[in-house]
Amino acid sequence: MSFPAYPANKESGVEWLGEVPGHWNVTPLKFSASCNDAVLPDSTDEDYEIKYVEISDVNEISGITGSTSYKFSDAPSRARRMLQDGDVLISTVRTYLRAIAPVVTPPENLIASTGFAVIRPRKGILDGTFLGYLLRAEWWISEVIARSVGVSYPAINASDLIGLNVPVPAWHEQIQIARFLDHETARIDALIEEQQCLVELLKEKRQAVISHAVTKGLDPKVPMKDSGVEWLGEVPAHWELTAVKYVVESMSQGWSPQCDNYPAQDGEWGVLKVGCVNGGVFNPAENKRLPEELEPDASLAIKQGDLLISRANTRDLVGSAAVAVSDYPWLMLCDKIYRLRLNAKRVAPELLALYLGSSAPRSQIELAASGASDSMQNISQSVVMDMPLPLPPVGEQEAILRFLRDTLKHSDELVEDVTIQRRLLQERRSALISAAVTGKIDVRGWQPSTDAPSPELAKEAV
């Protein structure tokens, strides 16, 4: 699908915006929208229930994805920004998170964090739907991020934000551009959703293959016995029933000093981040540089075969396990990760990692996790060490691992292919929004087609 260009353009006078249609205006956002018009007063009734939106509840693709209910007296002090239909939320802190969303028919008690700027279009000058797309255009987001100040929590002042120049078409063109983007992004979003469903199905199948292999084995005709563990069920009769602690030679955790907020480079010491084991694959790049004035502890360095397990994370990630496939003499264990060194004559580290990540043990880990916040759950050493373990003979362990490596390689390649298609669709979506709101394409004569969403859109990434 291609779209015509406007017949006449002019320089916008803004380097990062380039040319715009000749009849469009380019003005600071504050001339066509206001900012932070309404706040919830301190005199609000203590029992008034609000739905609070924070930065983690917002993203540029899905918009506002959730909220948390509070009585006003219990709400965070930053729960103050009042919202109405047509507003656009833009995070002014940690702008790299791209937490930007239009506000569409909100309940009257929907309240946003003061970490957002609430941009409200001026009636008759700027259409709210058009504004929602305008402020999610890639050039706008990039400029906001570039103008943010700070290292750990880069931020931009709301006054600087609304001082940025934006293109403003005539009212009727704004409406038409918004109609066009509503239609086209809905088509692309439907395809993205299809791809996401396919990824989830592939991941479910992957998990089922792993779970069956590490608890039932590869031979469908092998005699079975009751494990005596309700959630584990039957296991092959010739397998040993034991617990993780009986195959472990040592269990330790590391050190988490105040580190630099970037990874270590060659020759520098780094401390692993808890996310280094997410997904069951060890990622050594997930580390923070140890400051030069701190003395490293070589005993905490990662060695080949170390089984690393996160002891603190969100409920769905705590207990994630992965194996270090080589020595990392400059990377240290952090205190949020358990390190298990195993008896190699009894169990292969990779097999134990796969077992701990399979469905039944995962459900037990999540049940055992505890913590005051959903964002930081913890598991004790005993949760890992007392975990029941159906243990095949060493030779059979190797056969299971060979089977899983081959099977999962194919599955992972399929997931990667689908993920690439999703990324292309998202790039197409972003490019289409930017092109429409900056006048790079002329959609004044566009009318919606009745065609069903087509996978060909995936090939049109700009």
TORZA-651245 format. One record per residue (C-alpha): x, y, z. Coordinates in steps of 0.5 Angstrom, whole numbers, plus 500, padded with zeros to 3 digits. Each point is the difference from the previous one (the first is absolute). Layout:
MARMI east north  up
MARMI    X     Y   Z
...
END
This chain:
MARMI east north  up
MARMI  500   500 500
MARMI  503   507 498
MARMI  497   507 501
MARMI  501   506 496
MARMI  505   506 503
MARMI  497   507 501
MARMI  501   504 494
MARMI  503   506 503
MARMI  505   500 506
MARMI  504   505 504
MARMI  506   500 505
MARMI  497   499 507
MARMI  506   504 503
MARMI  501   494 505
MARMI  506   496 498
MARMI  497   493 503
MARMI  493   501 496
MARMI  502   502 493
MARMI  495   502 495
MARMI  493   501 501
MARMI  494   501 496
MARMI  500   507 498
MARMI  493   502 503
MARMI  502   497 507
MARMI  502   504 506
MARMI  506   498 504
MARMI  499   503 507
MARMI  502   499 507
MARMI  496   494 503
MARMI  498   505 506
MARMI  496   505 494
MARMI  495   494 499
MARMI  500   496 506
MARMI  500   501 508
MARMI  504   496 505
MARMI  498   497 507
MARMI  494   504 500
MARMI  496   497 506
MARMI  503   496 506
MARMI  497   497 506
MARMI  499   504 506
MARMI  503   499 507
MARMI  493   501 502
MARMI  497   494 497
MARMI  496   495 504
MARMI  505   495 503
MARMI  495   494 498
MARMI  499   502 493
MARMI  503   495 496
MARMI  504   501 494
MARMI  503   496 494
MARMI  508   502 500
MARMI  504   499 494
MARMI  507   500 501
MARMI  506   500 494
MARMI  500   492 500
MARMI  493   500 498
MARMI  501   504 494
MARMI  503   498 493
MARMI  500   504 493
MARMI  497   494 497
MARMI  495   497 504
MARMI  498   507 504
MARMI  498   499 507
MARMI  500   493 502
MARMI  498   500 507
MARMI  499   504 507
MARMI  500   499 507
MARMI  494   501 505
MARMI  502   504 506
MARMI  496   504 505
MARMI  502   507 499
MARMI  503   500 508
MARMI  504   494 498
MARMI  502   502 493
MARMI  508   502 498
MARMI  501   508 501
MARMI  501   500 492
MARMI  493   498 498
MARMI  498   507 498
MARMI  499   501 493
MARMI  492   500 498
MARMI  499   497 493
MARMI  494   501 495
MARMI  499   498 493
MARMI  504   502 495
MARMI  506   501 504
MARMI  507   497 499
MARMI  505   497 505
MARMI  507   501 499
MARMI  505   498 506
MARMI  505   506 501
MARMI  504   495 504
MARMI  504   494 498
MARMI  498   502 493
MARMI  504   495 496
MARMI  494   495 503
MARMI  496   503 494
MARMI  494   501 505
MARMI  495   504 496
MARMI  492   498 499
MARMI  494   504 498
MARMI  494   500 505
MARMI  494   497 497
MARMI  493   501 504
MARMI  504   499 507
MARMI  496   499 506
MARMI  499   507 504
MARMI  505   497 506
MARMI  505   498 495
MARMI  506   503 503
MARMI  508   501 497
MARMI  506   500 504
MARMI  504   507 500
MARMI  505   497 496
MARMI  496   501 494
MARMI  498   506 496
MARMI  493   500 498
MARMI  499   504 493
MARMI  493   502 499
MARMI  498   503 493
MARMI  497   507 499
MARMI  493   499 497
MARMI  500   502 493
MARMI  507   500 499
MARMI  503   493 501
MARMI  496   493 500
MARMI  501   496 506
MARMI  501   493 496
MARMI  504   504 495
MARMI  504   502 506
MARMI  501   493 502
MARMI  503   498 494
MARMI  504   506 499
MARMI  504   499 507
MARMI  501   493 499
MARMI  504   501 493
MARMI  507   498 500
MARMI  503   507 499
MARMI  496   503 506
MARMI  502   494 505
MARMI  507   501 497
MARMI  501   507 502
MARMI  497   499 507
MARMI  505   495 502
MARMI  505   504 497
MARMI  498   506 504
MARMI  500   496 506
MARMI  505   502 506
MARMI  503   495 505
MARMI  503   493 499
MARMI  496   495 505
MARMI  494   504 499
MARMI  500   504 494
MARMI  494   505 500
MARMI  498   506 496
MARMI  496   506 503
MARMI  493   501 498
MARMI  501   507 498
MARMI  506   498 495
MARMI  495   494 498
MARMI  494   505 497
MARMI  506   505 498
MARMI  501   495 494
MARMI  498   501 493
MARMI  495   496 497
MARMI  496   500 493
MARMI  493   502 501
MARMI  495   499 493
MARMI  494   503 499
MARMI  494   497 505
MARMI  497   496 494
MARMI  507   497 498
MARMI  501   498 508
MARMI  493   496 500
MARMI  502   497 493
MARMI  507   498 502
MARMI  497   497 507
MARMI  495   496 496
MARMI  505   497 495
MARMI  505   498 506
MARMI  494   497 504
MARMI  499   496 494
MARMI  507   498 498
MARMI  503   499 507
MARMI  494   495 502
MARMI  501   496 494
MARMI  508   500 502
MARMI  498   498 507
MARMI  495   494 498
MARMI  506   497 497
MARMI  505   502 506
MARMI  495   496 504
MARMI  500   494 496
MARMI  507   500 500
MARMI  500   501 507
MARMI  495   494 501
MARMI  505   496 496
MARMI  506   501 504
MARMI  496   498 506
MARMI  498   494 497
MARMI  507   498 498
MARMI  502   502 507
MARMI  495   495 503
MARMI  502   495 496
MARMI  507   501 501
MARMI  498   499 508
MARMI  496   494 499
MARMI  506   496 496
MARMI  505   502 506
MARMI  495   498 505
MARMI  499   494 497
MARMI  507   498 499
MARMI  503   502 507
MARMI  494   496 504
MARMI  498   495 495
MARMI  506   498 496
MARMI  500   499 493
MARMI  497   492 499
MARMI  493   500 500
MARMI  500   493 502
MARMI  504   500 506
MARMI  497   498 507
MARMI  498   505 504
MARMI  499   501 508
MARMI  497   505 505
MARMI  505   505 502
MARMI  496   501 506
MARMI  500   508 498
MARMI  493   502 499
MARMI  502   506 495
MARMI  505   495 496
MARMI  496   494 499
MARMI  503   494 497
MARMI  507   499 498
MARMI  504   495 496
MARMI  501   494 505
MARMI  507   499 499
MARMI  502   508 502
MARMI  502   502 507
MARMI  496   504 504
MARMI  504   505 504
MARMI  500   507 502
MARMI  504   506 497
MARMI  505   500 506
MARMI  502   493 499
MARMI  504   502 494
MARMI  502   507 502
MARMI  508   500 502
MARMI  499   508 502
MARMI  495   505 500
MARMI  502   508 501
MARMI  498   507 498
MARMI  504   506 499
MARMI  501   507 501
MARMI  496   506 497
MARMI  504   506 502
MARMI  498   507 497
MARMI  502   499 492
MARMI  501   505 494
MARMI  493   500 496
MARMI  504   497 494
MARMI  503   493 498
MARMI  507   498 501
MARMI  505   501 494
MARMI  506   495 499
MARMI  504   500 506
MARMI  495   503 505
MARMI  497   496 505
MARMI  492   500 500
MARMI  495   497 505
MARMI  494   496 497
MARMI  493   503 499
MARMI  494   496 502
MARMI  498   500 493
MARMI  506   496 498
MARMI  496   493 501
MARMI  493   503 497
MARMI  497   495 495
MARMI  505   494 502
MARMI  506   502 496
MARMI  506   504 503
MARMI  501   507 498
MARMI  507   502 502
MARMI  498   507 497
MARMI  495   501 506
MARMI  505   503 505
MARMI  503   507 503
MARMI  507   502 500
MARMI  503   500 507
MARMI  503   507 502
MARMI  508   500 499
MARMI  500   502 508
MARMI  497   493 502
MARMI  504   494 501
MARMI  497   494 496
MARMI  499   493 503
MARMI  503   495 496
MARMI  496   494 503
MARMI  494   503 497
MARMI  502   499 493
MARMI  496   496 496
MARMI  502   494 497
MARMI  498   495 495
MARMI  494   495 502
MARMI  498   505 506
MARMI  492   499 500
MARMI  498   507 502
MARMI  493   502 503
MARMI  496   506 501
MARMI  498   501 507
MARMI  497   506 500
MARMI  496   503 494
MARMI  492   501 498
MARMI  496   493 501
MARMI  501   498 493
MARMI  507   501 500
MARMI  502   498 507
MARMI  504   493 500
MARMI  502   501 492
MARMI  506   495 499
MARMI  506   500 495
MARMI  506   497 499
MARMI  507   504 499
MARMI  503   496 494
MARMI  507   503 501
MARMI  504   503 505
MARMI  499   508 501
MARMI  506   502 505
MARMI  498   507 500
MARMI  493   499 502
MARMI  497   499 507
MARMI  494   497 503
MARMI  495   505 503
MARMI  496   499 506
MARMI  494   499 496
MARMI  502   494 497
MARMI  502   493 503
MARMI  505   496 497
MARMI  500   493 500
MARMI  506   495 499
MARMI  498   493 498
MARMI  502   493 501
MARMI  502   499 492
MARMI  500   493 501
MARMI  492   500 502
MARMI  497   506 496
MARMI  502   504 494
MARMI  499   507 502
MARMI  496   502 494
MARMI  495   494 501
MARMI  499   503 507
MARMI  499   507 497
MARMI  495   497 495
MARMI  496   496 506
MARMI  500   507 505
MARMI  497   504 494
MARMI  495   494 498
MARMI  492   501 501
MARMI  499   496 507
MARMI  507   503 504
MARMI  498   507 497
MARMI  493   500 503
MARMI  503   498 507
MARMI  505   505 500
MARMI  495   505 498
MARMI  496   498 506
MARMI  506   500 505
MARMI  502   507 498
MARMI  498   505 505
MARMI  501   508 501
MARMI  497   506 501
MARMI  500   503 493
MARMI  498   496 493
MARMI  506   503 497
MARMI  505   497 505
MARMI  498   493 502
MARMI  505   495 504
MARMI  502   493 501
MARMI  504   497 505
MARMI  505   495 499
MARMI  496   494 503
MARMI  495   501 494
MARMI  505   498 495
MARMI  504   495 504
MARMI  494   496 503
MARMI  497   500 493
MARMI  498   493 498
MARMI  504   497 494
MARMI  499   494 496
MARMI  507   498 497
MARMI  501   496 494
MARMI  507   496 500
MARMI  506   505 497
MARMI  500   496 493
MARMI  492   502 499
MARMI  501   507 503
MARMI  505   501 494
MARMI  495   497 495
MARMI  494   504 502
MARMI  505   506 500
MARMI  502   499 493
MARMI  492   499 498
MARMI  498   506 503
MARMI  506   504 497
MARMI  498   498 493
MARMI  492   501 501
MARMI  501   507 504
MARMI  505   502 494
MARMI  494   499 495
MARMI  495   503 505
MARMI  505   506 501
MARMI  501   502 493
MARMI  492   500 499
MARMI  499   505 506
MARMI  506   504 497
MARMI  497   500 493
MARMI  493   502 503
MARMI  503   506 504
MARMI  504   503 494
MARMI  493   500 497
MARMI  497   504 506
MARMI  506   505 500
MARMI  499   501 493
MARMI  493   501 501
MARMI  501   505 506
MARMI  505   504 496
MARMI  495   500 494
MARMI  495   503 505
MARMI  505   505 503
MARMI  502   502 493
MARMI  493   501 498
MARMI  498   505 506
MARMI  506   504 499
MARMI  499   501 492
MARMI  493   502 501
MARMI  500   505 506
MARMI  506   503 497
MARMI  497   501 493
MARMI  505   495 496
MARMI  494   496 497
MARMI  493   504 498
MARMI  494   496 503
MARMI  495   505 498
MARMI  497   496 495
MARMI  500   494 504
MARMI  494   495 501
MARMI  500   494 504
MARMI  500   493 496
MARMI  496   494 502
MARMI  506   496 499
MARMI  502   495 506
MARMI  507   501 503
MARMI  505   497 496
MARMI  507   497 502
MARMI  503   504 494
MARMI  500   506 505
MARMI  506   497 503
MARMI  504   500 493
MARMI  499   508 500
MARMI  504   502 506
MARMI  503   507 499
END
